Amino acid sequence: MYKTISVFVALFAFFGLQAQKIDLVQYVNTLQGTNSRFELTRGNTYPTTALPFAMHTWTPQTGVNGDGWKYQYEKDSIRGFQQAHQCSSWTNDYAVYSLMPVAGVLALDQYNRAPKFSHAKETGKPHYYKVLLENGIATEISPVERGAHIRFSFPKGKPSFVVLDGYTGMSGVEIIPGENKIVGYVRNGHYIPDNFKNYFVIQFDQPIRRYGIWENTDNKSKALETTGEGKGVGAWVEFDPGVKVQIKTASSYISVDQAALNLSKELGKFKTFEQTKSAAWKIWNDHLHRILVEGDNEEDKATFYSCFFRASLFTRKFYEIDQNGNPHYYSPYDGEIHEGHMFTDTGFWDTFRAQFPLNALLYPDMHGRYVASMLDAYDQCGWLPSWSFPGEGGSMIGNHAISLFADAWAKGIRTFDPEKALQAYYHEATNKGPWGPSNGRHGWKEYFTQGYVPYPDYGEATAKTLEYAYDDFCGHNLAKMTGQSFYEEIFSRQMYNYRNVFDAGTGFMRGRDKNGKWTPNFDPYEWGGPYTEGNAWHYVWSVFHDVQGLIDLLGGNERFVAKL
């Protein structure tokens, strides 16, 4: 089914058994990338505790509820430990709820319950997060694919509470004191169907002594109430003073029963926190061993494996396993339950350039399921995904699903119908969808009739022209590889459209209006305008598929090298 990737086979054979005992997890620092602020960049990471490509992840929360900057290294207090899915700070998050340990006097409000902490007493690893708060509470988290094992250790003699925060949207909870359990749902996020819910089960290993329902909109508590529903509804429970509480939690997009099944399947076999932690470490160590780095520079290894960890979180599994062991999923596209696999939480701009080609090399089985699921998404919402989070948002630029199809086919991954993929791409390339600019094709008519997207009629028009040309090249090649002459001929007409935005007078790709005139007052260093998050110096190189053609436009090898 798959072509042999000889370089990786050789690596596996060469290192083999001698590398099995090397601890590569030690090199990963999940705090890497968290020391950022909005004045510097719109991007930021958080200390993710998760398994590779897991449906849910967990993280400490320093930002207020609803803030995309959920964790910043410069902050000195933590207000919760939350289930998270966020792939970028500007996208915000969905299906979030948080748990927070409180000692002494019960504090529900996210500001009042947030104690100070020091990074000197914080550990961030893929399989294990720990922090000792200044109030004496220790928090530890280890992940499974659809949940987490959490341990809160309270200071001796202090009243011990756990607060469940329903976050920013609608939520519902039920406390079951006799079973030391809380079940419920949250509904928050942007690109979600009307019937979207994330159902959760939270199981404590210690007896609940007192309990209540509260709302984070007014921070009012109702002691001894066991059920509640509304915006920001949560719960609190109290245990014996100074207790050490283990929590097993899992969630589902299908039902509470499925959440309970996820918990049983993934956490039921672990009686202790240490067992969950050890299993998560092994999964990550095996995963990181897919790429072995030679040399004696430990800093380089730490940088590499911390980045490899980040490259192992998305795309996210969005399917669950039923009681018979078969995959099924709630679709974020049509709100229905389907059999099979589904993945989400990725924007193809820019993951089409490197992340997905890497996935095709390292995880061909998973990637085969992923590209097949893109056609399921097409069936369910009428469009190929371009920015799914978890449903389609259509953000950024390009129609890069076709590049994933073409790349997969070229690498021997044949899990999808290429004719259907080309039909779906043709629909993308000749229509504009109801969502963002990459849902369908922004400026598609002008691109076909004039050979470029005019600026300023369309924002980021030059970048769009360049990326559409590359996508058409991918469509052309998938058609050529699979004998689809109709699509091969159609896409061959546009795949060199990049030439139509090249200005020989300046040697750059430029904005061009509908009458063919170049945008005046050109400055190659000016950010934005006809470009996407870049300038002319970046986009002159955006001709991935015809390097020789770009060399010729720039005046030959010497001038090309000099400009580079």
Secondary structure, 3 states (H helix, E strand, C coil): CCCCCHHHHHHHHHHHHHHCCCCCHHHCCCCCCCCCCCCCCCCCCCCCECCCCCCCEEEEECCCCCCCCCCCCCCCECCEEEEECCCCHHHCCCCCCEEEEEECCCCCCCCCCCCEEEEEEEEEECCEEEEEECCCCEEEEEEECCEEEEEEECCCCCCEEEEEECCCCEEEEEEEHHHCEEEEEEECCCECCCCCCEEEEEEECCCCCEEEEEECCCCEEEECCCEEEEECEEEEEEECCCCEEEEEEEEECCCHHHHHHHHHHHHCCCCCHHHHHHHHHHHHHHHHCCCCCCCCCHHHHHHHHHHHHHCCCCCEECCEECCCCCEEEECCCCCCEEECCCEECEEHHHHCCCHHHHHHHHCHHHHHHHHHHHHHHHHHHCCCCCEECECECCCCCCCCHHHHHHHHHHCCCCCCCHHHHHHHHHHHHCCECCCCCCCECCCHHHHHHHCCCCCCCCCCHHHHHHHHHHHHHHHHHHHHHHCCHHHHHHHHCCCCHHHHHEECCCCEECCECCCCCECCCCCCCCCCCCCCCCCHHHHCCCCCCCHHHHHHHCCCHHHHHHHC
